[in-house]
Amino acid sequence: MHELGATKALFDTVMQAAKEHNAKKINDIYLVLGKGTGIEADCVDYYFTLLAEDTLADAAKLHFLPGEPADFYIDRMEIEENE
């Protein structure tokens, strides 16, 4: 169940970055996830959906990219900015 804590930290980082970039919507988040982390992509996706409800990330799609065994980080995200 360590996915919940990891996903909460991920969510907080995403929301802070969105705020810093004046985002009105987060569309896509690309994550590097190594097999050695023990973190399951399906669990991260599930918890992220729950955390993102009624936020800028409500409709965000998570994309998982392969990485080194211990990797778990945000590679990039795509947002819509406020004008």
C-alpha positions as CSV (number, residue, x, y, z in Angstrom):
1,M,0.0,0.0,0.0
2,H,3.0,2.3,-0.3
3,E,1.5,3.4,-3.6
4,L,-0.9,5.7,-1.8
5,G,1.9,7.7,-0.1
6,A,3.9,7.8,-3.3
7,T,0.9,8.9,-5.3
8,K,0.0,11.6,-2.7
9,A,3.6,13.0,-3.0
10,L,3.3,12.9,-6.8
11,F,-0.1,14.7,-6.7
12,D,1.3,17.4,-4.4
13,T,4.2,18.0,-6.7
14,V,2.0,18.1,-9.8
15,M,-0.4,20.6,-8.1
16,Q,2.5,22.8,-7.0
17,A,4.0,22.8,-10.5
18,A,0.6,23.6,-12.0
19,K,0.2,26.6,-9.6
20,E,3.7,27.9,-10.4
21,H,2.9,27.7,-14.2
22,N,-0.5,29.3,-13.8
23,A,-2.3,26.2,-15.1
24,K,-6.0,26.1,-15.6
25,K,-6.0,22.4,-16.5
26,I,-3.5,19.5,-16.4
27,N,-3.9,17.2,-19.4
28,D,-1.1,14.7,-19.3
29,I,1.5,13.6,-16.8
30,Y,4.5,11.4,-17.9
31,L,6.0,9.3,-15.1
32,V,9.2,7.3,-15.2
33,L,8.6,4.1,-13.2
34,G,11.2,1.5,-12.7
35,K,10.3,-2.1,-12.0
36,G,12.5,-2.3,-8.9
37,T,10.3,0.3,-7.0
38,G,7.6,-2.2,-6.2
39,I,5.1,0.4,-7.2
40,E,2.2,-0.8,-9.4
41,A,1.2,1.6,-12.2
42,D,-2.5,0.6,-11.9
43,C,-2.5,1.5,-8.2
44,V,-0.9,4.9,-8.8
45,D,-3.4,5.6,-11.6
46,Y,-6.3,4.6,-9.2
47,Y,-5.1,6.7,-6.3
48,F,-4.3,9.6,-8.5
49,T,-7.8,9.6,-9.9
50,L,-9.2,9.7,-6.4
51,L,-6.9,12.6,-5.3
52,A,-7.5,14.6,-8.5
53,E,-11.2,14.6,-8.3
54,D,-12.6,18.2,-8.5
55,T,-9.1,19.7,-9.1
56,L,-7.1,21.0,-12.1
57,A,-5.9,17.4,-12.6
58,D,-9.4,15.9,-12.6
59,A,-9.1,14.7,-16.2
60,A,-5.3,14.2,-16.4
61,K,-4.0,11.1,-18.0
62,L,-1.0,9.3,-16.5
63,H,1.5,7.9,-18.9
64,F,4.1,5.4,-17.5
65,L,7.6,5.3,-19.1
66,P,10.2,2.6,-18.3
67,G,13.2,3.6,-16.3
68,E,16.1,2.4,-14.1
69,P,14.9,-0.1,-11.4
70,A,14.7,2.5,-8.6
71,D,13.2,5.4,-10.7
72,F,9.9,7.0,-9.9
73,Y,9.7,10.6,-11.0
74,I,7.8,13.1,-13.2
75,D,9.4,13.3,-16.6
76,R,7.0,16.1,-17.8
77,M,3.5,17.3,-17.8
78,E,1.2,19.0,-20.3
79,I,-1.0,21.8,-19.1
80,E,-3.3,24.5,-20.4
81,E,-2.3,27.9,-19.0
82,N,-4.5,30.7,-17.9
83,E,-4.3,33.7,-20.2
